[in-house]
Amino acid sequence: MKIFAHRGTSTHFPENTHSAIMAALKANVDGIEVDVQSALDDYVIIHDTYLDRTTNGKGKVCDLSAQQIQQFDAGNGEQVPTLQQLIDWNSNQTLLNLELKHTFELEKFAAQLEMNITANKISADNILVSSFNHHQLHWLKNRLPWLKIGALTASIPLQYAKFAEDLQAFSIHVDKNFMNKSFVDDAKLRGLQVFAYTVDEVEDIKLMLACGVDGIFTNDPERTKHFLAQLNEL
């Protein structure tokens, strides 16, 4: 089962920051999930629409420039990273799951991904773009046919994973509370990878294993990897 660091190693470091990203890389995770939002002039790595919860700033992310946002403390004196900083830090070491939150100007986003691939800063195989906004995923898949997309849901649709298959998704990302084996089996029959979020508790990890998911997003990847290793020894 693959282990994805949710917003980096966010249990021990400020989420979506340099330290959280670097700790996840040190833990040799299978991927790092981060949140992408549009500032006025750039893409920044932050979860909430507003700055208040994760920084000492106030206001909406989309109303400020990246430079203005980076003046705020994102925890322990760190800055909110830009998308380009994230790609540079990762240095193509692992898969980056870029979850689009309030993200606009998708042509600019697509062009930035292409530019980084051309510059050999990241491989196409190490990019996975996910979103609850399936319209954006549909647009991106048409614009970048090679792009791996992950369809997010916090529900059990009547036709299970059909919506993700219709999107030509690589993976379906499901809230752990709405995961069951029927959902997983249906997704796998459709050729989809199944990833569950956000899985930290031991009982939930066991349940996801029993359901047969392909990977989980976790806030403490080292602890989760340690527990999985113990299970494999049984």
C-alpha positions as CSV (number, residue, x, y, z in Angstrom):
1,M,0.0,0.0,0.0
2,K,1.4,3.4,-1.0
3,I,2.0,6.1,1.5
4,F,1.3,9.7,0.6
5,A,2.4,12.5,3.0
6,H,-0.7,14.7,3.5
7,R,0.4,18.3,3.2
8,G,3.8,17.0,3.8
9,T,4.7,15.5,7.3
10,S,2.0,17.8,8.7
11,T,1.8,16.1,12.2
12,H,5.2,17.4,13.1
13,F,5.7,20.4,10.9
14,P,3.6,23.3,9.6
15,E,1.4,21.9,6.8
16,N,2.4,22.6,3.2
17,T,5.7,24.2,4.2
18,H,9.4,23.5,3.3
19,S,10.1,21.6,6.5
20,A,7.0,19.4,6.1
21,I,7.9,18.7,2.5
22,M,11.6,17.9,3.3
23,A,10.6,15.6,6.2
24,A,8.3,13.7,3.8
25,L,11.1,13.2,1.3
26,K,13.4,12.0,4.1
27,A,10.8,9.4,5.0
28,N,10.9,8.1,1.5
29,V,7.2,8.4,0.9
30,D,5.5,7.3,-2.3
31,G,4.1,10.7,-2.9
32,I,3.4,14.1,-1.3
33,E,0.0,15.7,-1.4
34,V,-0.2,19.4,-1.3
35,D,-2.9,22.1,-1.9
36,V,-2.6,24.6,-4.8
37,Q,-4.4,27.9,-4.8
38,S,-4.2,31.0,-7.0
39,A,-2.7,34.1,-5.6
40,L,-3.1,37.3,-7.7
41,D,0.0,36.5,-9.8
42,D,1.2,33.0,-9.0
43,Y,0.2,29.6,-7.6
44,V,0.8,29.1,-3.9
45,I,0.8,25.9,-1.7
46,I,-1.9,26.5,1.0
47,H,-5.1,24.7,1.9
48,D,-7.6,27.3,3.0
49,T,-9.3,30.0,1.1
50,Y,-8.3,32.4,3.9
51,L,-4.9,32.9,5.3
52,D,-6.0,33.0,9.0
53,R,-5.8,29.4,10.1
54,T,-2.3,28.5,8.8
55,T,-0.5,31.9,8.8
56,N,-0.5,35.1,10.9
57,G,-2.0,36.9,7.9
58,K,-5.6,37.7,7.2
59,G,-7.8,37.8,4.0
60,K,-8.3,35.7,1.0
61,V,-5.4,34.0,-0.8
62,C,-6.7,35.1,-4.2
63,D,-6.7,38.8,-3.2
64,L,-3.0,39.0,-2.6
65,S,0.2,38.5,-4.6
66,A,2.6,35.7,-3.8
67,Q,5.1,38.2,-2.5
68,Q,2.5,39.6,-0.1
69,I,1.5,36.2,1.1
70,Q,5.1,35.2,1.7
71,Q,5.5,38.0,4.2
72,F,3.3,36.1,6.6
73,D,4.5,33.4,9.0
74,A,3.2,30.0,8.0
75,G,4.5,28.4,11.2
76,N,7.9,28.4,12.8
77,G,8.9,31.4,10.7
78,E,8.3,29.6,7.4
79,Q,6.7,31.0,4.3
80,V,3.8,29.8,2.2
81,P,5.6,28.2,-0.8
82,T,4.9,28.8,-4.4
83,L,4.2,25.9,-6.8
84,Q,7.6,26.4,-8.4
85,Q,9.4,26.3,-5.1
86,L,7.7,23.0,-4.3
87,I,8.7,21.5,-7.6
88,D,12.3,22.7,-7.1
89,W,12.5,21.2,-3.6
90,N,11.1,17.9,-4.7
91,S,13.7,17.7,-7.4
92,N,11.8,14.8,-9.1
93,Q,12.4,12.6,-6.1
94,T,8.7,11.5,-5.6
95,L,5.3,11.9,-7.0
96,L,3.6,15.3,-6.3
97,N,-0.2,15.1,-5.9
98,L,-1.3,18.7,-6.6
99,E,-4.8,19.1,-5.3
100,L,-6.5,22.1,-6.9
101,K,-8.4,24.2,-4.4
102,H,-9.4,27.7,-5.5
103,T,-7.2,27.5,-8.6
104,F,-7.8,29.6,-11.6
105,E,-6.1,30.4,-15.0
106,L,-5.7,26.7,-15.8
107,E,-3.9,27.4,-19.0
108,K,-1.2,29.1,-17.0
109,F,-1.1,26.1,-14.7
110,A,-0.8,23.7,-17.6
111,A,1.9,25.7,-19.2
112,Q,3.9,25.7,-15.9
113,L,3.7,21.9,-15.7
114,E,4.9,21.6,-19.4
115,M,7.7,24.1,-18.7
116,N,9.0,22.0,-15.8
117,I,8.8,18.8,-17.7
118,T,10.7,20.3,-20.6
119,A,13.4,21.6,-18.2
120,N,13.7,18.1,-16.6
121,K,12.7,19.5,-13.2
122,I,10.0,16.9,-12.9
123,S,8.8,13.9,-15.0
124,A,5.2,13.5,-16.2
125,D,5.0,10.3,-14.2
126,N,5.6,12.2,-11.0
127,I,2.7,14.6,-11.4
128,L,-0.8,13.8,-10.3
129,V,-3.5,16.5,-10.3
130,S,-6.6,16.0,-8.2
131,S,-9.6,18.0,-7.4
132,F,-13.2,18.0,-6.2
133,N,-13.9,20.3,-9.2
134,H,-14.3,17.6,-11.9
135,H,-14.9,20.3,-14.5
136,Q,-11.3,21.5,-14.0
137,L,-10.0,17.9,-14.2
138,H,-11.9,17.4,-17.4
139,W,-10.4,20.6,-18.9
140,L,-6.9,19.6,-17.9
141,K,-7.2,16.1,-19.3
142,N,-8.2,17.5,-22.6
143,R,-5.4,20.1,-22.5
144,L,-2.7,17.6,-21.3
145,P,-3.8,14.1,-22.4
146,W,-0.7,12.6,-20.7
147,L,-1.6,14.1,-17.3
148,K,-2.6,11.7,-14.5
149,I,-5.7,13.1,-12.8
150,G,-7.3,12.0,-9.5
151,A,-11.0,12.5,-9.0
152,L,-11.9,13.4,-5.4
153,T,-15.1,12.5,-3.6
154,A,-16.5,12.4,-0.1
155,S,-19.5,10.3,-1.1
156,I,-20.6,6.9,-2.4
157,P,-22.1,7.6,-5.8
158,L,-24.9,5.3,-7.1
159,Q,-22.6,4.1,-9.9
160,Y,-19.6,4.0,-7.6
161,A,-16.4,4.9,-9.6
162,K,-18.0,5.5,-13.0
163,F,-17.6,9.2,-12.7
164,A,-13.8,8.8,-12.4
165,E,-13.7,6.4,-15.3
166,D,-15.7,9.0,-17.4
167,L,-13.0,11.6,-16.6
168,Q,-10.3,9.2,-17.8
169,A,-8.8,9.5,-14.3
170,F,-5.7,7.6,-13.1
171,S,-7.1,7.4,-9.6
172,I,-10.0,8.0,-7.4
173,H,-9.5,9.6,-4.0
174,V,-12.1,8.8,-1.4
175,D,-12.8,10.0,2.1
176,K,-12.0,7.0,4.4
177,N,-15.5,7.4,6.0
178,F,-17.1,6.6,2.6
179,M,-14.8,3.7,1.7
180,N,-16.0,0.2,1.4
181,K,-14.9,-2.9,-0.5
182,S,-17.7,-2.7,-3.1
183,F,-16.4,0.8,-4.0
184,V,-12.8,-0.4,-4.2
185,D,-13.7,-3.5,-6.3
186,D,-15.8,-1.4,-8.7
187,A,-13.0,1.2,-9.2
188,K,-10.4,-1.6,-9.8
189,L,-12.6,-3.2,-12.4
190,R,-12.6,0.2,-14.2
191,G,-8.8,0.3,-14.1
192,L,-8.5,3.0,-11.4
193,Q,-6.1,3.3,-8.5
194,V,-7.9,3.8,-5.2
195,F,-6.5,6.2,-2.6
196,A,-8.1,7.0,0.8
197,Y,-7.8,10.2,2.8
198,T,-6.9,11.1,5.6
199,V,-5.8,8.0,7.4
200,D,-3.8,8.3,10.6
201,E,-5.5,6.0,13.2
202,V,-4.4,2.3,13.4
203,E,-7.9,1.0,13.1
204,D,-8.5,3.1,10.0
205,I,-5.2,1.8,8.4
206,K,-6.3,-1.8,9.1
207,L,-9.8,-1.1,7.5
208,M,-8.2,0.5,4.4
209,L,-6.0,-2.6,4.0
210,A,-9.1,-4.9,4.4
211,C,-10.9,-2.8,1.7
212,G,-7.9,-3.3,-0.6
213,V,-7.0,0.3,-1.3
214,D,-3.9,1.1,-3.3
215,G,-2.7,3.9,-1.1
216,I,-3.5,6.3,1.8
217,F,-2.9,9.9,2.6
218,T,-1.5,10.3,6.1
219,N,-0.3,13.2,8.2
220,D,2.4,11.1,9.9
221,P,4.0,9.0,7.2
222,E,6.9,7.7,9.3
223,R,4.5,6.4,11.9
224,T,2.2,4.9,9.3
225,K,5.0,3.2,7.5
226,H,6.3,1.7,10.8
227,F,2.8,0.3,11.6
228,L,2.5,-1.2,8.1
229,A,5.9,-2.8,8.4
230,Q,4.8,-4.4,11.7
231,L,1.6,-5.7,10.1
232,N,3.6,-7.3,7.2
233,E,5.7,-9.2,9.8
234,L,2.6,-10.8,11.3
